[in-house]
């Protein structure tokens, strides 16, 4: 194990702050989509236009989640390397972003195409698929919000 230097302690502190900040940004973005943007679209637009707008919003959110998830995994890897280069722990800072990346891919690449197919062809249960997609998004948002809360420094 390497001896921590003043520079590495400073870099680790800044990386920890960046990790907290990025996780908070991610949680805020997810909650803004779920609690503000999507409901407002359906309250102000005709249903078909709102559906198209929200579908585009969720596509953009998927890219946003993929980018932040990968970035946070890289930050976590660097933080762990600063502690011990020989050992990798599957802690909160790694497991949550990986889980959310998997949920994002399930929502964007599996459920959304099935929802579109069900809407266009009338085959399959649109309501059931929509409920599954909502559940995946809610779980994803809950995991990121928990991570943001857990990373807040305690005094």
RADAWO-V81837 format. One record per residue. N is the residue number from 1. PSI is psi in radians with two decimals (* if undefined). D_FIRST is the distance of its C-alpha to the first C-alpha in Angstrom with 2 decimals. Layout:
N:PSI:D_FIRST
N:PSI:D_FIRST
This chain:
1:2.39:0.00
2:2.66:3.77
3:2.18:6.60
4:2.36:9.04
5:2.98:12.26
6:-0.70:15.74
7:-0.76:16.19
8:-0.61:13.26
9:-0.71:14.52
10:-0.79:17.96
11:-0.71:17.26
12:-0.72:15.65
13:-0.75:18.73
14:-0.67:21.04
15:-0.68:19.63
16:-0.72:20.04
17:-0.73:23.54
18:-0.70:24.33
19:-0.79:23.34
20:-0.79:25.68
21:-0.81:28.37
22:-0.67:28.40
23:-0.71:28.56
24:-0.71:31.41
25:-0.76:33.14
26:-0.84:32.90
27:-0.76:34.30
28:-0.71:37.03
29:-0.78:38.04
30:-0.78:38.36
31:-0.59:40.31
32:-0.73:42.52
33:-0.85:43.49
34:-0.68:44.23
35:-0.30:45.91
36:-1.06:47.60
37:-0.90:48.01
38:-0.85:49.10
39:-0.64:51.50
40:-0.69:52.97
41:-0.78:53.63
42:-0.41:55.57
43:-0.42:57.40
44:-0.38:58.58
45:2.81:58.98
46:2.62:61.15
47:-0.83:59.32
48:-0.72:59.05
49:-0.69:57.77
50:-0.73:55.32
51:-0.76:54.01
52:-0.76:53.51
53:-0.83:51.83
54:-0.64:49.45
55:-0.75:48.63
56:-0.66:47.67
57:-0.74:45.66
58:-0.54:43.66
59:-0.79:43.11
60:-0.71:41.71
61:-0.63:39.58
62:-0.77:38.14
63:-0.72:37.00
64:-0.79:35.64
65:-0.71:33.68
66:-0.77:32.35
67:-0.85:31.18
68:-0.63:29.54
69:-0.83:27.97
70:-0.76:26.34
71:-0.76:25.26
72:-0.57:23.71
73:-0.73:21.82
74:-0.71:20.41
75:-0.78:19.52
76:-0.72:17.83
77:-0.76:15.81
78:-0.70:14.68
79:-0.73:13.98
80:-0.65:11.80
81:-0.59:9.89
82:-0.49:9.41
83:-0.82:7.97
84:1.97:5.70
85:-0.34:6.80
86:-0.21:7.52
87:2.35:9.62
88:2.21:12.79
89:2.44:15.00
90:1.24:18.71
91:-3.02:19.41
92:-0.77:22.33
93:-0.25:21.14
94:-0.83:21.09
95:-0.77:23.84
96:-0.88:26.49
97:-0.66:26.54
98:-0.79:26.67
99:-0.73:29.44
100:-0.62:31.31
101:-0.75:31.13
102:-0.80:32.68
103:-0.67:35.30
104:-0.78:36.08
105:-0.67:36.71
106:-0.80:38.86
107:-0.81:40.86
108:-0.66:41.34
109:-0.27:41.73
110:-1.03:43.32
111:-0.79:45.11
112:-0.80:46.41
113:-0.65:48.16
114:-0.67:49.65
115:-0.79:50.86
116:-0.73:52.49
117:-0.76:54.09
118:-0.66:55.40
119:-0.73:56.80
120:-0.73:58.51
121:-0.34:59.89
122:0.04:60.36
123:2.45:58.65
124:2.87:55.89
125:1.83:55.43
126:-0.79:54.52
127:-0.74:54.17
128:-0.78:51.85
129:-0.68:49.63
130:-0.71:49.63
131:-0.72:48.66
132:-0.75:45.76
133:-0.72:44.60
134:-0.73:44.94
135:-0.73:42.91
136:-0.77:40.08
137:-0.69:40.11
138:-0.74:40.26
139:-0.76:37.29
140:-0.83:35.31
141:-0.71:36.33
142:-0.77:35.52
143:-0.78:31.96
144:-0.72:31.28
145:-0.71:33.05
146:-0.76:31.03
147:-0.74:27.74
148:-0.76:29.11
149:-0.74:30.12
150:-0.45:26.85
151:-0.12:24.85
152:2.19:27.13
153:2.35:25.35
154:2.49:26.88
155:*:27.87
